[in-house]
Every structure is written in structure tokens, then in C-alpha cells.
Amino acid sequence: MVFARKRFGQNFLHDAGVIEQIMQAISPQVDDALVEIGPGRGALTEPLLAACGHLDAIEIDRDLAALLRERFGRAGLVLHEADALEFDFAALAAVRGRKLRVIGNLPYNVSTPLLFHLLQAHGSLLDLHIMLQREVIERICAAPGSSEYGRLTVMLAPWVIEEHLFDVGPGAFRPAPQVWSAVARLDIRETPAFAVDQRYAKVVAAAFSQRRKTLRNALRALLDASAITACGIDPGARPETLTPQEFGRLASALPDPVA
């Protein structure tokens, strides 16, 4: 038996009903290039392999990796003993010859940086089915003006079509976490929802660094009030009221760096 390690943020899914719901949401097909992040003890690995006959999985815990190799090494599992935060998803997609479908009960302690890392390979991804802390899923799916809306929402918006599928109680895991979880589907857009300037992330990070500030104050080091107004945006507005497209306009308005 391999016990959950706190440093890896491990909580092992065991609820058969939740596993079936996730499988129905994914609806895996034989020709899919499936990638499971953090397979743990194999609760989802087993039905995914049964459905497709092949699966790439990324596991950082060497003891769990050994367990998975023993259980599924002859069943079509290709195990990558690696940190998903450093894994090259684009390279794997090239090897598989198709876009990847990513599945994962993602560690809560690295969820946001892991999503940003996955975004860097957006051209190599078809969709993601992810389980995260419920409040993180609510942030991903939040609307402008809501308390959950923030940097994560805005950074994902150009690249994904998000859907909050269902919530999962603590009892579905061992050990049981102290928070509720949720499952979401993120379909990766073929082209971004709007033009994304390379400085988009810089503007979004600055705007939400102190979210109670007005844009005039939050973006002072990047854009003055007149430049914000020229984008058709009120400099006195607060960041959480802007749409992702409006952040895109602000990023495009940044002066080009001096050569």
C-alpha cells in the first residue's frame, strides 16, 4: 500500500460513482491520445485503459510509479515518471501524431501554475477534464463582476471554452480533503477568442495584483488614464469588471519597448 504524501498534495479518488461520472464526461475513444496527470493508485487509469487500450500517464511519486508499472505495464500504459509542471506536452503530441486529451485530479497546491503550463501547449491540446478544488473551478468559470472572477479566469479565457460539470464531496477521496472538489471540461479553442498580445499576461497580472485598486492606479506603471480611456475603458473601473477582451485591448495599447 502506498500512502498519500502531503508534499505532493495527494488525495486518492475511490468513489465508483464519481469515477463513472468522469468517464461519461470524457467519453474516451479508441483513437484518442489520452494523458492522465497524477494517476495515483490508478482509480481512473484502469477504466481509461479498458476503454482505449492505451494511455500516457505522468506521475511524480516514484513509489506510485512502481505500483502503476506493476499493475498496468502490460495493459498499454506508458508511464512518464516526471513533474507535470516541467513536462513537454507539445513533444508528446508530436510523438502521438495528434492533439492530446488531458485528464487529471490535479494537486490543489500547484493547480494554477499547472494550468498556465498546459496553456503554453494549447496548440497541442484538444481538451482537458480536470478535478480541482471547487473554488478554483468556480474561478475558471466566473463571469466579470463576480467575486470569483480574477487573473485565472482572464488568462484562460482566450484559449478555452469552460464548463463546470459537477461537484465532488470530500468523502470521494482517501484521505478526505477538508474542501469540496469539482470537475470541469475545458475545450481548447482552435484559434483564440480574440487577438492576444504578448503582453496580455503582464497587464492582467498588474491589474489583479491589488484587485481593489482602480485601473488608473493598478496599471499606472504601464498605461496612463488617457491611454486606458482611448481603449474605450473607464480608468476608474476596477479590474474585476472588465471582460477578457477589454484586457486584450489594454495589452495592445501598451507602448512598444524601446529597442
PANUTI-870088 format. One record per residue (C-alpha): x, y, z. Coordinates in steps of 0.001 Angstrom, whole numbers, padded with zeros to 6 digits, always signed. Layout:
BEGIN
XYZ...
! end
This chain:
BEGIN
+000000+000000+000000+001299+003451-000964+000100+006173+001397-000809+009712+000352+002008+012211+000641+001108+015700+001742+004006+017318-000116+002523+016082-003406-000996+017192-002448-002263+013626-002798-005882+012643-002164-006785+009380-003873-010160+009113-005598-012060+005934-004735-015782+006652-005245-017075+004399-008052-019995+006717-008814-017727+009727-009289-015336+007687-011438-018259+006682-013674-019402+010309-013973-015911+011355-015035-015701+008545-017587-019060+009553-019062-017891+013165-019305-014657+012174-021073-016295+009584-023346-012891+008206-024391-012482+006800-027901-010001+004200-029114-008091+006669-031302-007767+009336-028566-004333+010381-027314-005176+010351-023618-002832+011735-020961-003548+011336-017262-001807+013687-014844-001294+012256-011371-002856+008798-011777-002221+007989-008111-003251+004405-007400-004979+004023-010762-008648+004661-009968-009165+006375-013348-006240+004694-015082-007954+001314-015055-011218+002348-016789-009367+004619-019216-007162+001719-020305-010184-000569-020522-011897+001938-022826-008950+002772-025087-006260+000150-024622-003539+002791-024359-002732+005734-022101+000123+008077-021265+000342+008968-017581+002548+011407-015681+003393+010556-012073+005965+012314-009887+005830+009883-006946+008323+007075-007585+006531+004629-005256+003234+005160-007058+005033+004905-010388+006331+001472-009381+002840+000409-008334+001352+001600-011630+004004-000178-013699+003302-003393-011848-000463-003115-012314-000710-001688-015829+002682-002031-017501+001396-004743-019845-002028-003168-020365-000988-000317-022651+000181+002213-020058+003146+004433-020974+004266+005921-017685+006297+009129-017541+007924+009486-014124+008120+013276-014156+006840+016545-012769+003836+017676-014834+004951+021284-014292+008041+020546-016387+006582+018012-018811+006698+018770-022559+003120+018185-023692+003781+019537-027188+006564+016996-027713+004280+014152-026617+001556+015323-029013+004116+015280-031830+005105+011697-030954+001461+010587-030774+000654+012373-034026-002471+014060-032698-003709+016523-030113-003831+015350-026528-006848+014860-024285-005654+015598-020752-007314+014142-017660-006331+014768-014072-007256+015004-010426-004799+017873-010146-002903+018616-006919-004524+021675-005357-001187+023138-004301+000038+023507-007910-003242+023834-009802-002833+027380-011138+000807+027088-012319-000023+023707-013865-002923+025180-015831-000686+028010-017045+001948+025445-018061-000651+023477-020019-001767+026679-021751+001720+027083-023190+000992+023927-025220-002560+024940-026199-001906+024172-029862-001193+020549-028928-004260+020003-026732-007811+019042-027660-009454+019274-024254-008923+018911-020513-011098+017146-017965-009821+018264-014591-010787+017871-010964-009747+020714-008698-010775+022420-005513-014297+023695-006168-013375+027337-005628-010720+027062-008353-013271+025646-010818-015610+028498-009861-012823+030980-010637-012156+029381-014016-015850+029628-014945-016564+033021-013323-018282+035931-015050-016970+039523-014964-018151+041371-011887-018391+038283-009659-016252+037786-006585-014653+034672-008127-013559+036483-011311-009835+037171-011443-006462+036543-013027-007023+032821-013603-010354+033451-015342-008941+036115-017626-005767+034222-018504-007676+031099-019564-010495+032903-021372-008859+033447-024800-007881+029790-025100-010650+027666-023580-014390+027109-023530-015036+026103-019948-017859+024096-018370-018358+023291-014677-019635+019712-014828-020313+018581-011260-019157+018868-007655-017440+016126-005658-017638+015804-001874-014652+015103+000390-015803+011536+001046-014928+010537-002528-011220+010626-001588-008815+008928+000788-007684+010758+002788-010695+013069+002655-009695+016686+001957-011194+019491+004015-012740+021107+000931-015151+020204-001848-013846+019468-005315-015376+019930-008757-014867+018570-012260-014707+020824-015315-014260+020399-019037-012012+022863-020842-012281+022643-024622-009250+024231-026274-010131+026743-028981-008699+026218-032472-007967+029963-032536-008068+032372-029569-011357+034127-028848-009625+037452-029591-006172+038669-030565-003801+038064-027656-000891+040463-027440+002321+039014-025982+001960+041498-023092-001524+040264-022139-000257+038337-019110+001692+041373-017901-001394+043610-017971-003622+041008-016313-001092+040332-013538-000675+044059-012845-004421+044678-012820-005155+041930-010291-002089+042412-008094-004279+044634-005895-007781+043981-007182-009466+046706-005130-007483+049388-006931-008911+051162-009946-007308+050539-013334-005829+054048-013186-003824+053056-010124-003240+049361-010828-001848+049999-014321-000054+053258-013526+003341+051809-014423+002058+050546-017788-000668+052888-019093-001864+056339-018126-005520+057260-017780-005767+058756-021260-004435+055556-022851-006974+053493-020904-009757+055839-021994-008599+055543-025618-009338+051799-025340-012963+052629-024539-012482+051688-020884-013128+053791-017784-009831+054334-015873-011899+054422-012679-013207+050901-013229-011990+048017-011093-010247+045076-012801-012920+042515-011915-015497+044397-014006-013571+044120-017297-014116+041391-019873-011119+039392-021130-011484+041174-024493-011062+044532-022743-007861+043296-021131-006777+042327-024632-007329+045903-025832-005305+047271-022920-002423+044916-023700-002418+046005-027349-002257+049646-026220+000996+049228-024326+003829+051200-025912+006376+049109-027751+009575+048628-025743+012460+050852-026652+014972+048959-028770
! end
